[in-house]
Amino acid sequence: AAHRLLLLSFKWIKEPKYLQVLRYAISSLESLSPPPIAYAVRLEVWNSVIAPVYRAQLFGFSDVHEIKEDDFGPLFESQEWKSEFGRMALQILTLLGNTPYTEEIDEDELGISPGGQGSKVWPPIEKDHTISALLGKARRIETAAIDMHVASVCALLFSTAGTGLRDCLPELDNYFQPFALFNVTKDPKLQDVNQEKFLRDAVVSFTKELKRGPIDSFGVLGELSLLATRWGFGQKWLNTTFLTVAYELGRDEDVDDLLVRCDADNVLPSQIIVAGVNTVCLRLDYFFHAAKSQGEARNVLGLLDAELCEWIHQRAEAAQPTVKSWFEFEDQSVPDHEKRITKLLSNSQILTIRLLSLASISNEEASMRAKIHSISVLAGTLVKALEH
């Protein structure tokens, strides 16, 4: 089995567009045993097959002799290919991280060398020079090095040509080298400002591309979760950022059930409340400006509390949404502009109700809870007025 998967792996290098071949090799890697052989072979596949691809992608082909630019160069232009390959690379890193390293190895017991019980069988066992050589050069992998490479692979899934990655990982030049898994040259930065910006931008891109429809679990975040965890931000931070961005992009109906089930165990309630209030204020302020130029809508403004409207306006002016210039107020799937506005306000009222519920379990100040309630009533008033 070990020889077969090595052959498959090196066959794939010659025809890398056929990722199914690499998938077969990984399937064999998963079932490979005993542990010392599994460890050595998995390490060889990483160092000789996977890592060279990343070195070429990040640093160019001039010093990468294991693969050919003619074969891999065009594939680096395909985000679909890079994404699929990246997920396979993560599988191999996970396998490596979960395989125990054996310091002292008895090749006779492994059945790859004559001697011991092997000398009593017929035909006699011949030494397996290939596996013996892999066992001989295997060394203990540093857990921190595995984590650093997992983070790098995940980041590359959300980065075009490594854009911004070097700011997040100053030691990037040392990654994916032949001995990179055995050494940790420097403790990786955690919760760095560049990493936070990278992650926020990644969440925005991911959410914009996410298929519309109800989302019932944060499990949809996949590799983003791995990256946020490895960089020290944690799952709660990521869940909170995702919900914030989803509402800024007008994906209320997609994540409403998810927000209903949220508590202090899986999000940062105070941050959700602050971001949610900002989002509602931005939407309402957008309506206020639009209504001033429309006769019937302008009359609706006269029904509202002027002091509250001014507070909403000031809050909107000071808000700094994650999505920034991509902020999308209206659901373009609704053809009629007036109906879009009504839906926007209705969704905003629902959001305030969700925020009130979250505030009740997060010890939010009474003044903020009262303000959210007032905004909810205002949004409801606008919805009723527009519907009639």
C-alpha positions in Angstrom: 0.0 0.0 0.0 2.8 2.4 0.8 4.5 1.9 -2.5 1.2 2.2 -4.4 0.4 5.6 -2.9 3.9 6.9 -3.4 3.6 5.9 -7.1 0.2 7.6 -7.3 1.6 10.8 -5.7 4.5 11.1 -8.0 2.3 10.2 -11.0 0.1 13.1 -10.1 3.0 15.5 -10.1 3.4 14.8 -13.8 -0.3 15.4 -14.5 -1.4 17.8 -11.7 -4.7 18.8 -13.4 -6.1 15.4 -12.4 -6.7 16.0 -8.8 -8.6 12.7 -8.5 -5.3 10.8 -8.7 -4.1 12.8 -5.6 -7.4 12.1 -3.9 -6.8 8.4 -4.4 -3.3 8.7 -2.8 -4.7 10.6 0.2 -7.4 7.9 0.6 -4.6 5.3 0.8 -2.6 7.6 3.2 -5.6 7.6 5.6 -5.7 3.8 6.0 -1.9 3.3 6.0 -0.3 1.3 8.9 1.6 0.6 11.1 2.1 4.1 12.6 5.9 4.3 12.0 5.5 3.6 8.3 2.4 5.8 8.0 4.3 8.7 9.6 7.3 8.4 7.3 5.3 8.0 4.1 2.9 10.9 5.0 5.9 13.1 5.7 7.4 12.2 2.4 4.2 13.0 0.5 4.1 16.4 2.2 7.8 17.3 1.6 8.1 15.9 -1.9 4.7 16.4 -3.4 2.6 19.0 -1.5 5.1 21.6 -0.2 6.9 22.1 -3.5 3.6 23.2 -5.0 3.3 25.9 -2.4 6.9 27.0 -2.7 6.4 27.5 -6.4 3.1 29.3 -5.9 4.6 31.7 -3.3 8.2 32.1 -4.4 8.3 31.0 -8.1 9.7 28.0 -9.9 13.4 28.8 -10.1 14.4 27.0 -6.9 11.7 24.3 -7.1 13.0 21.3 -9.0 10.3 18.8 -8.0 7.6 20.2 -10.3 7.5 21.8 -13.8 6.2 25.3 -14.4 4.6 24.2 -17.7 2.5 21.8 -15.7 1.6 23.9 -12.7 1.8 27.5 -13.9 -1.6 27.5 -15.7 -3.3 25.8 -12.8 -2.2 28.5 -10.4 -4.5 30.8 -12.4 -7.5 28.6 -11.4 -9.0 29.5 -8.0 -11.1 26.3 -8.2 -8.0 24.1 -8.6 -6.1 25.9 -5.9 -9.1 25.6 -3.5 -9.5 21.9 -4.1 -5.7 21.3 -3.8 -5.6 23.3 -0.6 -8.2 21.2 1.1 -6.3 18.1 0.2 -3.1 19.7 1.7 -5.0 20.3 4.9 -6.0 16.6 5.0 -2.4 15.6 4.8 -1.3 18.1 7.5 -4.1 16.8 9.7 -3.0 13.2 9.2 0.6 14.1 10.0 -0.5 15.9 13.1 -2.5 12.9 14.3 0.2 10.3 13.6 2.5 9.5 16.5 6.3 9.7 16.0 8.3 6.6 17.0 11.8 7.3 18.1 13.2 3.8 18.0 12.1 1.6 15.1 12.7 -2.1 14.6 12.5 -2.8 10.9 12.3 -6.5 11.5 9.1 -6.1 13.5 7.7 -3.9 10.7 8.4 -6.6 8.2 10.5 -4.5 5.9 13.9 -6.2 6.7 15.1 -9.7 7.0 16.0 -11.0 10.5 14.1 -12.0 13.6 10.8 -13.8 12.6 11.4 -12.7 9.0 14.3 -15.1 8.7 12.0 -18.1 9.4 9.5 -17.5 6.6 9.6 -18.6 3.0 10.3 -17.0 0.7 12.6 -14.9 2.8 11.8 -11.3 3.3 14.0 -8.9 1.3 14.9 -5.5 2.7 12.5 -2.7 1.6 15.1 -0.1 0.8 12.5 2.6 -0.1 10.6 2.4 3.1 13.7 1.9 5.2 15.2 5.2 3.7 12.0 7.1 4.5 12.0 5.8 8.1 15.7 6.8 8.4 15.1 10.4 7.5 11.9 10.9 9.4 12.1 13.3 12.4 9.7 14.5 15.0 7.4 17.2 13.8 6.8 20.3 15.9 3.1 20.8 16.6 3.5 24.6 16.3 5.0 24.1 12.8 1.9 22.1 11.8 -0.4 24.9 13.1 1.6 27.5 11.2 1.3 25.6 7.9 -2.4 24.9 8.5 -2.9 28.6 8.9 -0.9 29.4 5.8 -2.8 26.9 3.6 -6.1 28.2 4.9 -5.0 31.8 4.3 -4.1 31.0 0.7 -7.6 29.7 0.2 -8.8 33.2 0.7 -6.0 35.1 -0.8 -5.3 35.8 -4.5 -1.6 35.3 -5.2 -0.8 35.6 -1.5 -2.1 39.2 -1.3 -1.6 40.6 2.2 -0.3 37.3 3.5 3.3 38.4 4.0 2.1 41.1 6.3 0.3 38.5 8.4 3.1 36.0 8.3 6.6 37.7 8.4 8.2 34.2 8.5 6.5 33.1 5.3 9.8 32.5 3.5 10.6 29.7 6.0 7.3 27.9 5.4 7.0 24.9 3.0 10.8 24.3 3.0 12.1 20.7 3.3 12.7 21.0 7.1 10.0 23.5 7.9 7.9 21.0 9.9 10.8 20.2 12.2 11.6 23.7 13.3 9.7 26.7 14.6 12.0 29.7 13.9 9.8 32.2 15.7 6.5 32.1 17.6 3.7 33.0 15.2 2.0 36.3 15.8 -1.4 36.1 17.4 -4.3 38.5 16.9 -2.1 40.8 14.8 -3.8 43.8 13.3 -2.9 42.7 9.8 -4.3 39.2 10.5 -7.5 40.7 11.7 -7.9 42.8 8.5 -7.1 39.8 6.4 -9.7 37.7 8.2 -12.4 40.4 8.1 -11.8 40.8 4.3 -11.9 37.0 3.9 -15.2 36.9 5.8 -16.7 39.6 3.5 -15.6 37.8 0.4 -16.8 34.5 1.7 -20.2 35.8 2.7 -20.8 37.7 -0.6 -20.1 34.4 -2.5 -22.1 32.2 -0.1 -25.2 30.7 -1.7 -28.4 32.3 -0.5 -30.6 30.3 1.8 -31.0 29.6 5.5 -27.8 28.9 7.3 -28.3 26.6 10.3 -24.8 26.2 11.6 -21.5 28.1 11.9 -19.9 24.9 10.5 -20.4 26.6 7.1 -17.3 28.7 7.9 -15.0 25.7 7.4 -11.4 26.7 6.7 -12.1 30.2 8.1 -12.6 28.5 11.5 -9.2 26.8 11.2 -7.5 30.1 10.3 -9.2 32.2 13.0 -8.3 29.5 15.6 -4.7 29.2 14.5 -4.3 33.0 14.6 -5.7 33.2 18.1 -9.0 35.0 17.4 -11.1 32.0 18.2 -14.5 30.7 17.0 -16.6 33.2 18.9 -14.8 36.1 17.3 -15.3 34.6 13.8 -19.0 33.7 14.4 -19.6 37.3 15.6 -17.8 38.8 12.6 -19.7 36.5 10.2 -23.1 37.5 11.6 -22.1 41.2 11.6 -21.1 41.0 7.9 -24.1 39.0 6.9 -26.4 41.7 8.3 -24.4 44.4 6.7 -24.9 42.6 3.4 -28.6 42.3 3.9 -28.6 38.6 4.4 -31.0 38.9 7.4 -33.3 36.0 6.3 -30.3 33.7 5.8 -28.9 34.1 9.3 -32.0 34.9 11.4 -32.4 31.4 12.8 -28.7 31.3 13.5 -28.9 34.5 15.5 -31.9 33.3 17.4 -29.9 30.3 18.7 -26.8 32.4 19.6 -25.7 32.9 23.2 -22.5 33.7 25.1 -21.2 30.2 24.3 -20.8 30.8 20.6 -20.7 34.6 20.0 -19.6 37.8 21.7 -23.0 39.3 22.5 -21.9 42.8 23.2 -20.1 43.1 19.9 -23.2 41.7 18.0 -25.4 44.2 19.8 -23.1 47.2 18.9 -22.7 46.1 15.3 -26.4 45.2 15.0 -27.5 48.6 16.3 -25.1 50.3 13.9 -26.5 48.3 11.0 -30.1 49.2 11.8 -29.2 52.9 12.3 -27.4 52.9 8.9 -30.5 51.5 7.2 -32.9 53.9 8.9 -30.7 56.9 8.2 -30.6 55.7 4.5 -34.4 55.7 4.6 -34.6 59.2 6.2 -32.5 60.7 3.4 -34.4 58.9 0.7 -37.8 59.9 2.2 -37.0 63.7 2.2 -37.2 63.7 -1.6 -40.5 61.7 -1.8 -43.8 63.3 -0.9 -45.7 60.5 0.8 -42.6 59.1 2.5 -41.7 62.6 3.7 -45.0 62.8 5.5 -44.2 59.6 7.4 -41.1 61.3 8.9 -43.5 63.6 10.7 -44.8 60.7 12.8 -41.4 60.0 14.3 -39.6 61.1 17.4 -37.2 63.8 16.2 -34.7 63.3 19.1 -34.5 59.6 18.4 -34.1 60.2 14.7 -31.2 62.6 15.4 -29.6 59.9 17.7 -30.0 57.4 14.9 -28.4 59.8 12.4 -25.4 60.5 14.6 -24.9 56.8 15.3 -25.0 56.1 11.5 -22.5 58.9 10.9 -20.1 57.4 13.4 -20.5 53.7 12.4 -17.7 51.9 10.7 -19.2 48.8 9.1 -16.9 46.0 8.2 -18.2 45.9 4.7 -17.6 49.6 4.2 -18.1 50.7 0.6 -19.8 47.4 -0.2 -22.6 48.0 2.2 -25.8 46.8 0.6 -29.0 48.2 2.0 -31.7 46.8 -0.3 -32.5 43.2 -1.5 -32.2 43.5 -5.2 -34.2 40.3 -5.7 -37.3 42.3 -4.9 -38.1 44.2 -8.1 -40.2 47.1 -6.8 -38.1 49.9 -5.0 -40.9 50.7 -2.5 -41.3 47.0 -1.6 -37.5 46.8 -1.1 -37.6 49.6 1.3 -40.5 48.1 3.2 -38.7 44.8 3.4 -35.5 46.5 4.6 -37.4 48.2 7.4 -39.3 45.1 8.3 -36.0 43.1 8.5 -34.5 45.9 10.6 -37.4 45.6 13.1 -36.9 41.9 13.4 -33.2 42.4 13.9 -33.9 44.8 16.8 -36.1 42.2 18.4 -33.3 39.6 18.1 -30.8 42.2 19.6 -33.2 42.8 22.6 -33.3 39.1 23.2 -29.5 38.8 23.1 -29.2 41.9 25.4 -31.3 40.2 28.0 -28.8 37.4 28.5 -25.6 39.6 28.2 -26.1 42.1 31.0 -26.3 44.9 28.5 -26.9 48.3 30.1 -30.6 49.3 30.6 -30.1 52.5 28.6 -29.0 50.5 25.5 -31.9 48.1 25.9 -34.3 51.0 26.1 -32.8 52.6 23.0 -33.0 49.3 21.0 -36.7 49.0 22.1 -37.4 52.6 20.9 -35.7 51.9 17.5 -37.8 48.7 17.1 -41.0 50.7 17.7 -39.9 53.3 15.3 -39.1 50.7 12.6 -42.5 49.1 13.2 -44.2 52.5 12.8 -42.5 53.0 9.5 -43.4 49.6 8.2 -47.1 50.1 9.0 -47.1 53.5 7.5 -45.6 52.4 4.2 -47.9 49.3 4.0 -50.9 51.6 4.2 
